Amino acid sequence: MLKKIPVDRLRLGMHVHRLEGRWMDHPFWKTRFRLDNTDDLRRLQDSGLTECWIDPGLGLDVAEPVVGAPAPQPGPGTAPPVAEPAAAPHCATREPAGAGTAPRSMAAEMKEAAAICDRGREAVVAMFGEARMGKTIDASGCLDLVDDISSSILRNPGALVSLARLKTKDGYTYMHSVAVCALMVALGRQIGMSVDECRTAGQAGLMHDIGKALMPLEVLNKPGKLTDAEFAVIRSHPERGHGVLLEGQGATPEMLDVVLNHHERIDGAGYPRRLPPEQLSRLARMGAICDVYDAITSNRPYKDGWDPAESIARMASWKGQFDTTLFTAFVQSLGIYPTGSLVKLASQRVAIVAEQTPGNMVAPVVMAFYSLRSQLRIAPQRLDLARAGCNDRIVGRHTEDASGFGNLDELWADPEVLRRRGR
């Protein structure tokens, strides 16, 4: 029987089932764990949270009965709390799926998305660290993070997806998991998945690379080309990750599927098992698309990321790698020219895409900043290409070397947000 107690009554040996408060307001990457060391107890009592739920069936009880509120009631489609934590993974959810998802503008959602990225990176670093130390992983501990990512995507899909693409090279492995989670939710939303189904897709995306935690760091972060032997090691991460989840708790069938199969291909040439297309689930096919897109658009230890629009074009040319129907939906979720893409305008200017226009993939909001006629920078001008009366349009991607333009992300993202992202 779960019990709600004041945080100051916690003691070592208790099993924390849920923390009352926003996920981003406390210092833990997971919300269900056994309280085994004094540092965690002190951090929890200093966090500002006042109450939490404990599970006496998995840890110590309070010294005397607590008179207070009844145990939390499960929401629609949620299993009731039981002693085994894996049996009711959604008990850790703070609010019903879909709550807090009223639409917001790109600018309004940007700072919230940045905070989610920051905490998301911390959470994945902690989770990978536990896996490297040989600790078992409770995959349900990531539910609060996935809920926050899902809610942000439902409010405005462009903000978090665009920010998650901006990575430092040394943080790629961790932010890649956050980005793939966001892309999976956005794609699920595009193809008409329910809020709960989108969250399930996001959970699978967040965990898809957990096997990378067991890869040698000198191989994982190698700045040059991998040898055949090193590449063979890296190719083992889907199976290693699948094993990590099986040894732990809280993993759903969907997580296990995507972790094992996100490098399989529609033409049967993928790994680790070279599965034929009829054996690949929709979620595994989605994971393959989202994983590759984020990988090729991100700065990594051994290469700089490609332009988002260039990446979409290249992926479209790779016959046999992706499910074509899902890839079409993926492009629709991001735009033919995703936020951050460099484009040429009919007015002989170069612009960067700042925001998507719902329902019009070829007419986003852009910031024009360079004249091709004079070969000089110009004062940035914001153009809503879908607005009635706008006489400019995109004529194609800017494919020339853009290294001389400097950091252009400041033209579409808040400077403070970029500073926090290390840009």
N, C-alpha and C positions, 0 to 999 in steps of 0.2 A: 504494500500500500504506500503510495507516494505521500510525502509530507512536505508542506510548505513551512519553512522556518526562517527566522531572521538570519542574515549572513553572519552576525556576530555570535551565533550559536553553533556555527560549523566547527568541527574538530577533525583531526586526522583520522583516516579510516572510513569516513563517510563517502558515499557515492553520490556525487552531484548529478542530478538528472536534467535540470534546466535552470538557467539563470534568468531572473526576472529583469528585463531591460533590453535595450537594443544590443545587437551583436557587436556593433562598432564602439560600444561604450565600456567594454570590459577587455582585459588583456589576454584572453584565452582564445585559441583558434577553434576549440570545440566546446560544446556546451554539456557534454556528458562525460564524466571522468571520475575516477577514484582519487580522492584527496589524500595524497601519500607523502607530501613534503611540506615543511613549514614555509618555504618561500612561496609556494602556490597559495597556501592559506593566507599569508600576509598580503599578497597581491590581491586576492579576492576581497579581503576585508578592507583594503585601501582603495578599492575600485570605485566606491560610491554607490554600488548596488546595495539595496537594503534587504532583499529577500531572494530565496532560491528554493527549488524543490530537491529533495533528497529521496533516494530509493533504499530503504532499510533492508530490502531483500538482497542487495548487492554490496552493502557496506554497513557501517555502524549506524545505530539508531540514535536519536536524541536521548539524553539522560533520563528525561521524564516525558510523559505524553505531551504533545503540543496541541493546544486548543486553538483552532484557527479555521481557515478556509478549507473547503473540501478539495480533493484532488482535481486537477484540471480535467474538464470534459473533452473528449475527442471531437474534432470537427467532422464534417461530412467526409466519408471515405477514409477516415483515419482509424486505425486499430486502437482499442483501449490499452492503457499502460499495463504492462505485465512485468514480471521479474526479470525476464531475459531481455536485454536492451535491443537485440537485433530484431525482436518480434514486432516492435512498434517504432520504426525509425522516425515517423513523423511527429512523435510526441515532443520533439525538441523545437518544433515550429512555433514561432512567437505569435503568429496571427494566421488566419485562414489564407490559403493560397489565393492570390489575386488582390489581397488587401493593399491599400496604399499605391495603387497603380494608375491614378488619374493622369491623363496625358500632360506632359510638360514640354516646354520649348527646349531646344538644344542648350541654350545658354543657362537656363534654369536648372537643368539636370547635370550640367558639367561638373560642378563642385561636389555634388553628392556622388557622382560616378568616380571622381578622383579619390574620394575618401574610401570608397569600396575597393578600388584598385590597390590603394595603400595597405589596407587591412587584409585584403585578399592575398597579396604577396606575402605578408607576415604569416598568414595562416598556412600557405603552401610550404613556405620555408620550414615552419615548425613540423608540419606533417611529414615532409621528406626527411627532416632530421630524425624524427622518431623511427622511421623506416630504416634509415642507415644504421641506427643503433640497435637494430634487431627487435624493436618493440612492435607488438601487434597494433594494427591500425583499426580504429573504430570508424568505418567510413561514414556512419550516420552523423559523426561529429561535424561534418561539413555542411549540414543542412541549413544552418542560419546564413552562412556565406552564400549558398546557392539561392536562398530566398531573396537576399538583398540584390544579388546580380539579376535574378529574374524580374524583380519589381522594377529595377532601373531600366531594363530592356523594355518592359511593357509600358513604362512611362514615356520613354524616348529611346528607341533602339540605337540611334546614331551616337549618343554621347559615350556610353561605356565601351561599345565596340571600337570606336575610333581611338579612345584613350588607351585601351588595353593593347593596341598595336604598338604604342610608343614604349619601347623597352630599352634599358641599358643592356649592353652585351653580357655583363656579368649576372644580370637578373633574368635573362631570357627563359631559362628552364622553369622558373617559378611563375612568372607572369604569363608564360605560354599556357599554363593550365587555367588561369583565370580567363584569358582571352578565348580559349576554346570553349569554356563553359558559356561565356556570353554569346559566342557565335552560334552554339548549339541552340540556345534559347531563342535567339533571333530567327534562326532557320525554322525551328519548330513553330514559332509564331506565324511565319510566312506561309507554312503549309497547312495551317489550320489546326494545329494541336491545341488541346485544352491547356489551361494554366498548369494543372497538375502534370500533364504530359511534358510540357515545356520544362518544368522543374526537374522531372526525371531525366530528360535529355541533358539538362545542365549539370546534374550530379554526375552523370556518366562522363561528360566532357571535362569536368574538374578533375576527375580521378584518372583520366585516360593514360597519362604518362607516369603514374606512380612507380612503374618499374624503373624509370630513370633514376630514382633514388638509390638503386642498387648498382648503378653503373660506376666504374672507376672515374673519379673526378678528372684525372688527367686525360681521360678519353672523352668524357662528356664535354669538357671545356677546351679541348684542343683547338688552337687557333688555325691550324693548317689542315690539309686533307688527311682523312683517316686512311690507315693501311687496311688491307683486306681483313687482317686479323682483328683490328680495332672495330671495323665496321660490323664484323660478325658478332662482336660483343654487344654493340649498340642494338643490333637487330634482335637480340634476346630480350629486350625490355618488355615487349607485350606479354610474353609468357612469364617473365619474372614478376611483372605487376599483377597478373592474374593470380599467381601463387600468393603474393602478399595479401591480396584481398581475401582469398580463400582461408588463409591462416588467421585473419583478423575477424572483425565483427561488423555487422551492419551493411555489408555489400549487397546490393540488389542484383538480380539477374541482368538488368540493363547495364549496370556498371561493369560487371564481369564480361559481358559481350563486347562492349566498346573498348575496354582495356585490351582484350585479346585480339580484336579484329580490326582496329582502326588503320592498320597498314595493309589490309587486304585490298584487292582491286577488282573491278568489275570484269576484267579480262582474265582473271585467275592468276595473274603474275605477281601478286602481292606476297606478303609474309605475315606470320610465320608458317602458315599451312597451305598457302596457295589455294584458297577456297574458291569454288565456282560461284557465280553470282547468285544462284538459287539458294545458297547457304548463307548469304549475307543479309542480315536484318536491315530494316530501314535505319535504325539508330547507328549501326556500324557504318553504313554508307554515308550518313550525315557526318559521323566522326571523321571519316577519311577526308571529306571536303574541308571541314573546319580546321583540322590539324594542318593540312598542307597550306591552306591560305595564310594562316597566321605564321607558319614557319617561313614562308618565302617573302612575306612583307615585313618581317622583323629583323632588326640588327642582331646578328648572332656572332659568337666568338670568331668565326672564320669567314664571315661575309656580311656586307651591308644588305638590308632588305630592299626588295624591289618596290617600285611605285605601285600603289594598290590597283590602279586601273590596268597597268601592265601585267600585274599578277593575274587578274581576272582573264585577260586576253590569253596569256600563256596557258593557264589551266584549261581554258576552252579548247585549246589546240591539242591537248594531251589525250588522244583517242584511246578509249579502253580503260582509263584510270578511274573515272568517276561515273556514278549514276547520273545520266544526262537530265532526267526530270528533276532530281534533287538539286543538281548544279544550277539549272535554270532558276529554280526557286531561291537558291542561295544568292545568285546575282540580283534577283529582284529584292532580296532583303537588304543588300548593301548598296545597290545602284550599279549601273555600268561603270560609272566613275565614282568610286567610293570616296568618302571624306578623306582629304589629304592627297588626292590625285592631282597631278599637274595636267592641265589641258590647254589647248590652243583655241582661241576664240576667232570668230569671223572678223572681228575688228583688229586683227593682227596683234593681239595681246596674249600673254601667258597668264593663266589664273590658277589658283589652287581651289579645289572644291571644299567649301566650308560647311555645307549642310545639304541633306537630301530633301527633295520635294516629294511628298507622298503622292503616289500615283503617276509620277512623271520621271522616269529614270534618266532621261537625256537632258533634263533642264533643272539641275540643282542650283543652289545658291553658291556663288563663287566669289573669290576676291581676286580681281585683276591687279597685277603688280609689276608687269614688265612689258615694254613695247618691243615687238619684233622689228618694227621699222627703224627705230632709233638705236636699238640694242642697248637700252638703258632701263634702269629701274624707274618706275613711276609711283606716284602716291597711290596707295592701295584704294581700290574702289569696290565696294560690295555691290554685286549684281544678282538680283533674283531673276534667273533666266526664264522662269515660268510666269512671271508677272506680266499681265497685259500691258502692252506698250513697250516692253523691253525689246530693243531691236538687235540684240547680240545673241550669239548662240555658240555652242561648242562644235568645232569642226574636226576634232580628233585629240588624241593624247599628245602631250609634249614628250617626244621621245629622245630629244637631244640631252647631252650631259647637263644635269642640273646642279652640279656640285658648286658652281660659282654663285648660286642664289643664296647660300647660307641657310639658316634655320627658318623655314617657312611655316612651321607649325604654329608660330605665334599669330599668324594671320587667321586661323580658324579656332584656336583654343585660347582660353584665358591664361595670361602670363604666369599667374600664381599657380595655376594647375600644372602648367608645363614645368615650372621649377620643382614642384613636388614629384614630377615624373622623371626628373633628372635630365631635362632637355634644355 
